Amino acid sequence: MSVDSLELQLASAQQRLATLQRRASAESVESKLLPRALKEAENLLEELRVAQEQLVEARQRLEDVQAELTKQYEKYWELFDQMPDAYLVTKLDSSIVEANRAAAELFNVSQRFLIGKPLSVFVCQDRSGFLRTLESMGEQTHATELSFRLRPRERAPLDVSASVRADGAAIRWVVRPVEVKASMELDSSSV
């Protein structure tokens, strides 16, 4: 039952109660039972009205929180997607949960098709060793540097370096081709 439906039913019940109270007071019934029953119904309806108002307020608060969460998620996604380096989030079994635009370009696969795909299928050599390394990372809390050979779809393999950090159930990756990393080191040392 929705809050709006409850509100309509409550208003209808209050109207019926008012009608009964008018009829009861118009009749000269000596019984005290009917007025007492009507008073009890009036009290129950008031309690329901208060509960309905609280539900409306709670719904409004939830809608506000939902709007804020949506705003924060959009901000996070925009930052994530605009990163210049390939950024991935995987499960411990290497299945990709999130991938930014740079990762899609590096792997030569659309972002939406990367989601759910195992990262290990892009590893050229020793996939089982790669997967064992990922499984052992679940307990680590510090960043680790991994180097491996990556085979993007329909492109030549390339060597990459990845800064990897696990948080228990997920692994966050920043992946760069080795050539880009080496030229960045040269640039910083010449300054």
C-alpha positions in Angstrom: 0.0 0.0 0.0 1.4 3.4 -1.0 1.5 6.4 1.2 -0.8 8.2 -1.2 -3.3 5.4 -1.0 -3.1 5.4 2.8 -3.8 9.1 2.8 -6.9 8.7 0.6 -8.2 5.8 2.8 -7.6 7.8 6.0 -9.5 10.9 4.6 -12.4 8.6 3.7 -12.4 7.0 7.1 -12.4 10.4 8.8 -15.4 11.5 6.7 -17.3 8.3 7.6 -16.5 8.9 11.3 -17.8 12.5 11.1 -21.0 11.3 9.5 -21.5 8.6 12.2 -20.8 11.2 15.0 -23.4 13.5 13.6 -26.0 10.7 13.3 -25.2 9.5 16.9 -25.6 13.0 18.4 -28.8 13.6 16.4 -30.4 10.5 17.8 -31.5 10.5 21.4 -29.9 7.2 22.3 -29.3 6.8 26.0 -26.5 4.3 25.4 -23.1 5.5 26.4 -21.5 2.6 24.3 -21.9 4.3 20.9 -20.3 7.6 21.8 -17.5 5.8 23.6 -16.9 3.6 20.5 -17.0 6.6 18.2 -14.5 8.4 20.5 -12.2 5.4 20.4 -12.4 5.3 16.5 -11.7 9.0 16.5 -8.5 8.5 18.6 -7.4 5.6 16.3 -7.9 7.7 13.2 -5.9 10.5 14.7 -3.0 8.1 15.5 -3.2 6.8 11.9 -3.1 10.4 10.6 0.0 11.1 12.6 1.6 7.9 11.3 0.7 8.8 7.8 2.3 12.3 8.2 5.5 10.6 9.6 5.5 8.3 6.5 5.2 11.2 4.2 8.1 13.0 6.0 10.2 9.8 5.9 9.5 9.3 2.2 10.6 12.9 1.5 13.8 12.3 3.5 14.4 9.1 1.5 13.8 10.9 -1.8 16.3 13.6 -0.7 18.9 11.0 0.2 18.3 9.2 -3.1 18.8 12.4 -5.0 22.0 13.2 -3.1 23.3 9.6 -3.7 22.5 9.9 -7.4 24.3 13.2 -7.6 27.4 11.8 -5.8 27.4 8.7 -8.0 27.3 10.9 -11.2 30.1 13.0 -9.8 32.2 9.8 -9.0 31.4 8.3 -12.5 32.4 11.5 -14.3 35.7 11.6 -12.4 36.3 7.9 -12.9 35.5 8.0 -16.6 37.6 11.1 -17.3 40.8 9.7 -15.9 43.6 9.7 -18.5 44.9 6.3 -17.5 43.1 3.0 -17.9 41.2 2.4 -14.6 39.4 -0.9 -13.8 37.6 -2.4 -10.8 37.5 -6.2 -10.8 36.5 -9.0 -8.5 39.1 -11.3 -7.1 38.4 -13.7 -10.0 39.4 -10.9 -12.5 35.9 -10.3 -13.8 35.6 -6.6 -14.6 33.0 -4.6 -12.6 33.8 -1.1 -13.8 36.0 0.2 -16.6 36.7 3.8 -17.7 36.9 5.2 -21.2 40.7 4.9 -21.2 40.5 1.2 -20.3 38.1 0.7 -23.2 40.6 2.3 -25.5 43.5 0.3 -24.2 41.7 -3.0 -24.5 40.1 -1.9 -27.8 36.6 -3.0 -26.4 33.6 -0.9 -25.7 33.1 -0.1 -22.0 29.8 -1.8 -21.8 31.3 -5.0 -23.3 34.2 -5.0 -20.8 31.9 -5.2 -17.9 31.6 -8.9 -16.7 34.5 -10.0 -19.0 37.5 -11.6 -17.1 40.6 -9.4 -17.2 42.6 -12.6 -17.5 41.4 -13.2 -21.1 43.5 -10.1 -22.0 46.7 -11.5 -20.4 49.0 -13.1 -22.9 51.1 -15.4 -20.7 50.7 -17.4 -17.5 47.0 -16.7 -16.9 46.8 -19.2 -14.1 49.7 -17.5 -12.3 48.0 -14.2 -12.9 44.8 -15.5 -11.3 46.7 -16.9 -8.3 48.3 -13.5 -7.8 44.8 -11.9 -7.8 43.4 -14.4 -5.3 46.3 -13.8 -2.9 45.7 -10.0 -3.2 42.4 -10.3 -1.3 44.2 -10.1 2.0 46.6 -7.3 1.1 45.9 -3.7 2.0 48.8 -2.0 0.3 49.3 -1.1 -3.4 51.2 -3.5 -5.5 52.9 -3.0 -8.9 52.3 -5.7 -11.4 53.7 -6.0 -14.9 52.3 -8.3 -17.6 51.8 -8.6 -21.3 48.4 -7.5 -22.4 46.6 -8.4 -25.7 44.0 -5.9 -26.6 41.3 -7.1 -29.0 42.5 -7.1 -32.6 45.8 -5.4 -31.7 49.3 -6.4 -31.1 50.3 -7.4 -27.5 52.0 -4.8 -25.3 53.7 -4.7 -22.0 51.8 -2.9 -19.2 52.4 -1.9 -15.7 49.5 -1.8 -13.2 49.2 -0.2 -9.8 46.8 -2.6 -8.0 45.1 -2.2 -4.7 42.6 -4.7 -3.2 39.9 -4.0 -0.6 38.8 -7.5 0.2 36.2 -8.2 -2.5 37.4 -5.9 -5.2 40.6 -4.9 -6.9 41.3 -1.5 -8.3 43.7 -1.2 -11.2 45.5 1.7 -12.9 47.0 0.3 -16.0 49.6 2.0 -18.2 51.5 0.8 -21.2 55.2 0.5 -20.1 56.4 3.0 -22.8 54.1 5.7 -21.4 55.4 5.1 -17.9 59.0 5.2 -19.0 58.5 8.5 -20.9 56.8 10.0 -17.9 59.8 9.1 -15.7 62.1 10.7 -18.3 60.0 13.9 -18.3 60.1 14.2 -14.5 63.8 13.6 -14.3 64.6 16.3 -16.8 62.7 19.0 -14.8 
